[in-house]
Amino acid sequence: MVYKWKGNKLIKSFLILTVLFFTIILSACDKTEDGADDGAGPIITGQPNTDYTPGEQVTVDIIDGLYDDTTIYSDSLITFHIRFNNNVGDALVGFTMGFRVFSYQNSVRWNTTAGEHTGAITLDMISIPLFISNFSVTGANADTIGFGGFDFGSGSGILQGFNDHAFTIQIGPIPSSYHGGWICLDTAFYPPGGAWLWTKPNASSITPDWDGPRWFRVVDPAKGN
């Protein structure tokens, strides 16, 4: 039997894993500590959002501060609960996913944007703790949040069938003076190399499905719909 050296494939796999790892490490160095405003208005929690595509790999199906499926309350913190659904047929050993929140023609502003992980993805799965990288989270222009994680072999990876809320993104409060304005949650590249991808154990990568972009109109109930 003649053994064929698969050096090119091994080198490619190593390079993919290396790029993913350093993307996460370097992005973490740029993380800021901005958080939500403690003086915010009431938080209307746990509102189910039906305006999404079930079965997609990345979705937003719960929103705190939701008025109805396509509108959100003013004067309240808004939290998007991001579902991570591994239905690719294999475990995942790494991921980078960036999101941006922005308004139509920069017509709506708020205090800050903050990303958090829920604890659903644990160190038993991903040996390097999750990284959250914030960029320009000022409530003006496009606020960007990057999430990343990587396993070096001590974890199980994110197994096929994992389907849970892994991250949250919180914005606001949005002043009622912006009643009628529109904001959007969508995917984004984040520096230095945060592409939208998941990585399998063989180092091949995929671009996960996303049910966005998701647009929401800001509503002050006192001013009507």
WOUR-V237720 format. One record per residue. RES is the residue in one letter. PHI is phi in radians with two decimals (none if undefined). OMEGA is omega in whole degrees, 0 to 359 (none if undefined). D_LAST is the distance of its C-alpha to the last C-alpha in whole Angstrom. Layout:
RES_PHI_OMEGA_D_LAST + RES_PHI_OMEGA_D_LAST
This chain:
M_none_180_74 + V_-1.67_179_72 + Y_-1.51_179_70 + K_-1.78_180_67 + W_-1.22_182_66 + K_-1.79_184_62 + G_-1.06_182_62 + N_-1.05_180_59 + K_-1.16_180_57 + L_-1.14_179_57 + I_-1.12_178_57 + K_-1.06_180_54 + S_-1.09_179_52 + F_-1.09_181_54 + L_-1.16_179_52 + I_-1.08_180_48 + L_-1.12_180_49 + T_-1.12_179_50 + V_-1.06_179_47 + L_-1.07_181_44 + F_-1.09_183_46 + F_-1.25_172_46 + T_-1.04_181_43 + I_-1.16_183_42 + I_-1.11_183_44 + L_-1.21_178_44 + S_-1.14_180_40 + A_-1.10_180_40 + C_-1.17_182_42 + D_-1.64_184_40 + K_-1.14_174_37 + T_-1.86_185_36 + E_-1.89_179_35 + D_-1.07_179_31 + G_-2.37_181_29 + A_-1.30_179_26 + D_-1.33_181_26 + D_-1.13_181_27 + G_-1.63_184_25 + A_-1.22_179_22 + G_-1.31_183_19 + P_-1.13_178_19 + I_-1.87_178_19 + I_-1.61_195_17 + T_-1.68_166_20 + G_1.14_181_21 + Q_-1.41_178_18 + P_-1.22_180_19 + N_-2.04_184_18 + T_-1.64_182_19 + D_-1.53_178_18 + Y_-2.53_184_21 + T_-1.85_178_25 + P_-1.03_179_27 + G_1.60_175_31 + E_-1.15_184_30 + Q_-1.38_176_32 + V_-2.30_183_29 + T_-2.44_171_26 + V_-2.12_183_23 + D_-2.07_174_22 + I_-2.32_179_21 + I_-2.39_171_19 + D_-1.40_182_18 + G_1.63_180_15 + L_-1.38_176_13 + Y_-1.54_165_10 + D_-2.59_191_10 + D_-1.05_183_13 + T_-2.21_178_11 + T_-2.35_180_9 + I_-2.26_180_11 + Y_-1.26_165_11 + S_-1.39_176_12 + D_0.99_179_15 + S_-2.53_171_16 + L_-1.16_179_19 + I_-1.99_180_18 + T_-2.13_177_21 + F_-1.67_178_21 + H_-1.67_189_24 + I_-1.74_181_26 + R_-1.56_180_29 + F_-1.95_186_32 + N_-2.08_179_34 + N_-1.50_176_37 + N_-2.12_185_38 + V_-1.53_179_41 + G_1.56_180_44 + D_-2.73_173_45 + A_-1.23_176_45 + L_-2.05_182_43 + V_-1.88_178_45 + G_-2.98_177_43 + F_-2.80_164_39 + T_-2.38_180_37 + M_-2.50_178_33 + G_-1.92_177_31 + F_-2.28_174_28 + R_-2.27_175_26 + V_-2.08_183_22 + F_-2.60_179_21 + S_-2.01_179_18 + Y_-1.11_181_18 + Q_0.94_179_21 + N_0.95_186_21 + S_-1.59_179_18 + V_-2.20_179_17 + R_-2.31_179_19 + W_-2.59_188_20 + N_-1.27_187_23 + T_-2.84_177_25 + T_-2.27_184_25 + A_-2.36_176_27 + G_-1.86_177_29 + E_-2.47_170_31 + H_-1.76_187_33 + T_-1.52_185_32 + G_1.65_180_36 + A_-1.19_174_36 + I_-1.64_190_38 + T_-1.88_177_41 + L_-1.20_172_45 + D_-1.22_179_46 + M_-1.70_185_44 + I_-2.06_188_44 + S_-1.27_175_47 + I_-1.70_182_46 + P_-0.98_182_43 + L_-1.08_177_39 + F_-1.88_176_38 + I_-2.17_184_35 + S_-2.04_181_35 + N_-1.88_180_33 + F_-2.36_176_32 + S_0.92_184_31 + V_-1.59_185_28 + T_-1.96_183_27 + G_1.41_177_23 + A_-2.24_184_24 + N_1.00_182_25 + A_-1.88_173_26 + D_-1.51_186_26 + T_-2.11_177_29 + I_-2.16_176_30 + G_-1.98_176_33 + F_-2.00_179_34 + G_-2.64_177_38 + G_-2.80_184_41 + F_-2.68_177_44 + D_-2.03_179_47 + F_-1.67_176_51 + G_2.10_181_52 + S_-1.45_179_52 + G_-1.76_180_49 + S_-1.45_193_48 + G_1.39_175_45 + I_-1.53_193_42 + L_-1.23_171_43 + Q_-0.92_181_42 + G_1.71_175_40 + F_-1.06_183_38 + N_-2.67_186_34 + D_-2.69_173_32 + H_-1.33_185_30 + A_-1.73_185_32 + F_-2.44_169_30 + T_-2.30_171_27 + I_-2.22_183_25 + Q_-2.04_176_23 + I_-2.25_171_21 + G_1.81_1_19 + P_-1.27_177_18 + I_-1.67_182_16 + P_-1.02_182_16 + S_-1.13_177_12 + S_-1.13_178_14 + Y_-1.68_177_13 + H_-0.89_180_9 + G_1.63_178_8 + G_-1.36_183_11 + W_-2.12_172_13 + I_-2.15_182_16 + C_-2.37_170_18 + L_-1.96_181_21 + D_-2.57_178_24 + T_-1.32_180_28 + A_-2.76_164_30 + F_-1.30_173_34 + Y_-2.27_186_35 + P_-1.23_4_38 + P_-1.54_183_41 + G_-2.70_186_41 + G_-1.44_175_38 + A_-1.32_180_37 + W_-1.55_184_35 + L_-2.72_170_38 + W_-2.06_182_39 + T_-2.12_179_43 + K_-1.58_181_46 + P_-1.05_179_49 + N_-1.47_178_51 + A_1.29_172_49 + S_-1.31_183_47 + S_-2.11_177_44 + I_-2.29_174_40 + T_-1.74_184_37 + P_-1.18_175_35 + D_-1.14_178_32 + W_-2.47_184_28 + D_-1.56_179_25 + G_-1.76_5_23 + P_-1.22_182_22 + R_-2.01_181_19 + W_-1.81_180_16 + F_-2.39_177_13 + R_-1.67_180_9 + V_-1.43_184_9 + V_-2.24_166_6 + D_-1.81_184_8 + P_-0.96_180_7 + A_-1.16_181_9 + K_-1.78_180_7 + G_1.50_181_4 + N_-1.52_none_0
